[in-house]
């Protein structure tokens, strides 16, 4: 209810009423800033950990190199670890 009342009150202010689209775009832009900051931090961290000099792609960014370790499939595990086999039934 508080947001509705706030919207009603702000809608009566001429500056807000005339510039509502710009205000909404500003809110969206400010909301996206943390995503960009985290992206840049992670990219810098990966470059440092890969030992790549600035401006060079890190090992995870080189074509043909997987960005993440390969996934382990159930068929790669020993049979006892797969969770297969007989299960006790209830009846």
Buried (B, 14 or more C-beta within 10 A) or exposed (E): EEEEEEEEEEEEEEEEEEEEEEEEEEEEEEEEEEEEEEEEEEEEEBBEEBEBEEEEBBBBBEEEEEEEEEEEEEEEEEEEEEEEEEEEEEE
